[in-house]
Amino acid sequence: METTWKNASFIQLRGMFSFHRLIKSKRTRTRATRMYGLLLQSAASYLKRRYGDEIYAQICRDANIPPAGFSTHNKYSEKIMTEMGLVTAKVGFC
């Protein structure tokens, strides 16, 4: 079965976050990089479905991200995805 956001375990997602950090080139490390909100919204939707609104709200508070969600066409800092993964791990879901 193919892994999607709907059936991925958090360990698989954590691996994706780690891979995301590893693929940064020297050029992207020297300047702020941006990503579209579609990826962030997908991760947020997964966390809401998997752990519920209350836990997702706690993750948002701890990671300083907007609990209302992300606009799929706006650009956001790549650090948001990493922070979302790290805070989720700290909450105890790894």
N, CA, C and O of each residue as an XYZ file, in Angstrom:
376
protein
N       0.841     -1.178      0.000
C       0.000      0.000      0.000
C       0.888      1.245      0.000
O       1.873      1.321      0.734
N       0.528      2.198     -0.820
C       1.287      3.435     -0.915
C       1.023      4.307      0.309
O      -0.116      4.418      0.762
N       2.071      4.922      0.842
C       1.937      5.783      2.010
C       1.450      7.156      1.579
O       2.040      7.786      0.700
N       0.380      7.614      2.195
C      -0.145      8.954      1.957
C      -0.267      9.649      3.297
O      -0.020      9.045      4.340
N      -0.649     10.927      3.271
C      -0.842     11.649      4.530
C      -1.926     10.997      5.367
O      -1.891     11.081      6.595
N      -2.891     10.345      4.723
C      -4.003      9.758      5.463
C      -3.596      8.517      6.239
O      -4.129      8.270      7.321
N      -2.654      7.722      5.706
C      -2.322      6.474      6.384
C      -0.882      6.416      6.885
O      -0.425      5.355      7.309
N      -0.162      7.531      6.844
C       1.224      7.539      7.310
C       1.263      7.581      8.830
O       0.463      8.273      9.460
N       2.185      6.847      9.407
C       2.384      6.931     10.849
C       3.238      8.157     11.137
O       3.870      8.707     10.235
N       3.255      8.585     12.403
C       4.045      9.763     12.724
C       5.529      9.494     12.538
O       6.280     10.405     12.188
N       5.966      8.263     12.766
C       7.376      7.943     12.558
C       7.737      8.149     11.092
O       8.821      8.644     10.783
N       6.832      7.771     10.185
C       7.082      8.021      8.767
C       7.128      9.517      8.489
O       7.976      9.982      7.728
N       6.220     10.276      9.103
C       6.222     11.728      8.910
C       7.489     12.353      9.475
O       8.070     13.252      8.867
N       7.919     11.872     10.647
C       9.142     12.388     11.243
C      10.322     12.139     10.309
O      11.209     12.982     10.180
N      10.327     10.970      9.658
C      11.368     10.675      8.683
C      11.335     11.641      7.517
O      12.378     12.054      7.012
N      10.115     12.004      7.084
C       9.996     12.967      5.995
C      10.524     14.329      6.419
O      11.176     15.014      5.631
N      10.243     14.739      7.691
C      10.750     16.015      8.176
C      12.276     15.985      8.207
O      12.924     16.957      7.818
N      12.855     14.867      8.671
C      14.310     14.742      8.714
C      14.893     14.784      7.312
O      15.905     15.446      7.079
N      14.263     14.083      6.378
C      14.731     14.087      4.996
C      14.677     15.496      4.432
O      15.576     15.919      3.705
N      13.622     16.215      4.770
C      13.464     17.588      4.300
C      14.658     18.439      4.739
O      15.157     19.254      3.963
N      15.113     18.251      5.974
C      16.270     19.000      6.466
C      17.551     18.571      5.767
O      18.414     19.403      5.489
N      17.682     17.278      5.480
C      18.910     16.774      4.877
C      19.120     17.248      3.447
O      20.260     17.396      3.006
N      18.030     17.490      2.713
C      18.188     17.830      1.300
C      18.505     19.299      1.056
O      18.681     19.712     -0.090
N      18.579     20.084      2.112
C      18.912     21.495      1.930
C      20.343     21.615      1.410
O      21.267     21.004      1.946
N      20.501     22.388      0.390
C      21.837     22.587     -0.167
C      22.521     23.746      0.548
O      21.901     24.465      1.332
N      23.807     23.914      0.262
C      24.557     25.014      0.861
C      23.921     26.349      0.492
O      23.879     27.266      1.313
N      23.431     26.462     -0.725
C      22.812     27.705     -1.184
C      21.566     28.040     -0.369
O      21.361     29.198     -0.005
N      20.736     27.046     -0.080
C      19.503     27.324      0.654
C      19.763     27.554      2.129
O      18.950     28.187      2.802
N      20.874     27.057      2.648
C      21.177     27.291      4.051
C      21.629     28.716      4.308
O      21.571     29.190      5.443
N      22.078     29.404      3.273
C      22.578     30.760      3.460
C      21.479     31.813      3.376
O      21.727     32.984      3.667
N      20.285     31.424      2.988
C      19.183     32.383      2.907
C      17.897     31.698      3.372
O      17.798     30.471      3.394
N      16.942     32.504      3.735
C      15.664     31.946      4.174
C      14.966     31.294      2.984
O      14.866     31.894      1.914
N      14.491     30.089      3.170
C      13.784     29.401      2.097
C      12.301     29.381      2.416
O      11.896     29.453      3.576
N      11.504     29.282      1.373
C      10.057     29.369      1.515
C       9.409     28.140      0.905
O       9.958     27.522     -0.007
N       8.246     27.796      1.412
C       7.474     26.695      0.852
C       6.010     27.096      0.826
O       5.569     27.933      1.613
N       5.268     26.497     -0.078
C       3.850     26.817     -0.192
C       3.062     26.189      0.954
O       3.444     25.149      1.492
N       1.965     26.832      1.315
C       1.135     26.384      2.415
C       0.438     25.060      2.172
O      -0.081     24.464      3.116
N       0.407     24.582      0.939
C      -0.250     23.308      0.645
C       0.366     22.167      1.447
O      -0.359     21.334      1.991
N       1.682     22.121      1.525
C       2.350     21.074      2.302
C       2.067     21.229      3.790
O       1.813     20.246      4.486
N       2.110     22.455      4.268
C       1.833     22.705      5.683
C       0.385     22.375      6.025
O       0.106     21.801      7.077
N      -0.533     22.738      5.138
C      -1.946     22.437      5.370
C      -2.177     20.930      5.378
O      -2.991     20.435      6.157
N      -1.473     20.198      4.523
C      -1.598     18.737      4.501
C      -1.114     18.134      5.813
O      -1.765     17.251      6.373
N       0.020     18.607      6.301
C       0.546     18.109      7.574
C      -0.399     18.463      8.719
O      -0.640     17.640      9.601
N      -0.931     19.681      8.708
C      -1.862     20.105      9.756
C      -3.133     19.261      9.730
O      -3.635     18.864     10.781
N      -3.650     18.990      8.548
C      -4.857     18.162      8.429
C      -4.608     16.757      8.952
O      -5.462     16.173      9.618
N      -3.432     16.218      8.647
C      -3.091     14.885      9.147
C      -3.055     14.876     10.675
O      -3.622     13.985     11.307
N      -2.391     15.863     11.262
C      -2.284     15.912     12.720
C      -3.656     16.065     13.371
O      -3.921     15.452     14.405
N      -4.528     16.877     12.776
C      -5.882     17.043     13.320
C      -6.661     15.735     13.275
O      -7.302     15.353     14.254
N      -6.605     15.046     12.131
C      -7.338     13.778     12.003
C      -6.772     12.711     12.924
O      -7.518     11.947     13.537
N      -5.475     12.665     13.017
C      -4.818     11.593     13.776
C      -4.942     11.790     15.287
O      -5.223     10.837     16.014
N      -4.734     13.020     15.764
C      -4.645     13.262     17.202
C      -5.762     14.124     17.771
O      -5.878     14.246     18.990
N      -6.580     14.719     16.927
C      -7.706     15.508     17.408
C      -7.396     16.994     17.485
O      -6.242     17.423     17.458
N      -8.473     17.759     17.582
C      -8.353     19.218     17.582
C      -7.643     19.753     18.820
O      -6.894     20.727     18.736
N      -7.876     19.122     19.968
C      -7.269     19.609     21.210
C      -5.745     19.475     21.178
O      -5.032     20.412     21.538
N      -5.253     18.328     20.753
C      -3.804     18.117     20.661
C      -3.214     19.018     19.581
O      -2.132     19.576     19.759
N      -3.929     19.162     18.455
C      -3.427     20.039     17.395
C      -3.329     21.484     17.893
O      -2.373     22.185     17.563
N      -4.301     21.930     18.678
C      -4.253     23.283     19.236
C      -3.039     23.443     20.153
O      -2.403     24.497     20.162
N      -2.719     22.406     20.919
C      -1.536     22.445     21.785
C      -0.255     22.526     20.943
O       0.663     23.277     21.270
N      -0.204     21.754     19.868
C       0.953     21.794     18.969
C       1.102     23.195     18.376
O       2.212     23.720     18.290
N      -0.010     23.796     17.970
C       0.025     25.154     17.404
C       0.548     26.170     18.409
O       1.371     27.022     18.074
N       0.064     26.072     19.644
C       0.524     27.002     20.678
C       2.025     26.853     20.906
O       2.752     27.845     20.948
N       2.486     25.618     21.054
C       3.897     25.382     21.359
C       4.820     25.724     20.192
O       5.963     26.127     20.404
N       4.332     25.566     18.965
C       5.158     25.826     17.778
C       4.979     27.242     17.235
O       5.632     27.619     16.261
N       4.100     28.028     17.856
C       3.810     29.394     17.390
C       3.380     29.419     15.925
O       3.887     30.207     15.127
N       2.439     28.542     15.590
C       1.891     28.521     14.235
C       0.404     28.846     14.304
O      -0.223     28.618     15.339
N      -0.173     29.370     13.231
C      -1.586     29.765     13.263
C      -2.512     28.550     13.355
O      -2.461     27.684     12.481
N      -3.352     28.461     14.382
C      -4.252     27.307     14.514
C      -5.344     27.282     13.453
O      -5.958     26.242     13.220
N      -5.590     28.418     12.811
C      -6.635     28.470     11.781
C      -6.208     27.766     10.503
O      -7.050     27.467      9.656
N      -4.940     27.502     10.352
C      -4.459     26.809      9.163
C      -3.611     27.701      8.284
O      -3.257     28.821      8.652
N      -3.298     27.180      7.125
C      -2.415     27.860      6.190
C      -3.137     28.067      4.871
O      -3.956     27.243      4.462
N      -2.830     29.163      4.214
C      -3.350     29.391      2.873
C      -2.503     28.574      1.911
O      -1.276     28.668      1.931
N      -3.144     27.777      1.073
C      -2.404     26.848      0.226
C      -1.535     27.537     -0.817
O      -0.583     26.932     -1.310
N      -1.834     28.776     -1.166
C      -1.071     29.465     -2.207
C      -0.066     30.472     -1.663
O       0.731     31.020     -2.425
N      -0.092     30.722     -0.371
C       0.894     31.626      0.222
C       2.181     30.871      0.500
O       2.190     29.644      0.598
N       3.266     31.622      0.625
C       4.556     31.012      0.945
C       4.870     31.232      2.418
O       4.606     32.300      2.970
N       5.441     30.202      3.051
C       5.797     30.229      4.461
C       7.238     29.762      4.618
O       7.796     29.124      3.725
N       7.824     30.081      5.742
C       9.183     29.640      6.032
C       9.223     28.119      6.172
O       8.293     27.512      6.702
N      10.301     27.516      5.696
C      10.472     26.068      5.838
C      10.586     25.655      7.296
O      10.320     24.502      7.637
N      10.973     26.573      8.147
C      11.165     26.258      9.559
C       9.859     25.849     10.234
O       9.885     25.163     11.256
N       8.731     26.255      9.686
C       7.437     25.915     10.282
C       7.220     24.409     10.268
O       6.765     23.845     11.263
N       7.536     23.748      9.161
C       7.354     22.300      9.060
C       8.245     21.574     10.066
O       7.807     20.638     10.735
N       9.488     22.011     10.166
C      10.410     21.395     11.117
C       9.923     21.614     12.542
O       9.924     20.686     13.350
N       9.511     22.824     12.849
C       9.022     23.134     14.193
C       7.773     22.315     14.527
O       7.617     21.838     15.651
N       6.894     22.160     13.547
C       5.689     21.362     13.755
C       6.055     19.915     14.121
O       5.455     19.330     15.023
N       7.018     19.358     13.433
C       7.456     17.994     13.724
C       8.128     17.875     15.077
O       7.874     16.925     15.817
N       8.983     18.834     15.407
C       9.685     18.790     16.690
C       8.726     18.925     17.866
O       8.849     18.206     18.858
N       7.781     19.836     17.757
C       6.813     20.029     18.846
C       5.921     18.801     18.995
O       5.605     18.398     20.114
N       5.515     18.206     17.882
C       4.694     16.998     17.946
C       5.457     15.885     18.647
O       4.877     15.129     19.426
N       6.747     15.779     18.377
C       7.567     14.771     19.052
C       7.665     15.068     20.546
O       7.627     14.143     21.358
N       7.791     16.343     20.922
C       7.876     16.715     22.336
C       6.574     16.432     23.074
O       6.586     16.086     24.255
N       5.450     16.581     22.375
C       4.150     16.314     22.994
C       4.029     14.830     23.328
O       3.235     14.444     24.185
N       4.815     14.009     22.652
C       4.845     12.589     22.983
C       4.325     11.671     21.912
O       3.987     10.523     22.200
N       4.252     12.138     20.688
C       3.730     11.311     19.603
C       4.832     10.919     18.636
O       4.753     11.228     17.447
N       5.857     10.244     19.131
C       6.909      9.757     18.233
C       7.261      8.331     18.566
O       8.128      7.742     17.921
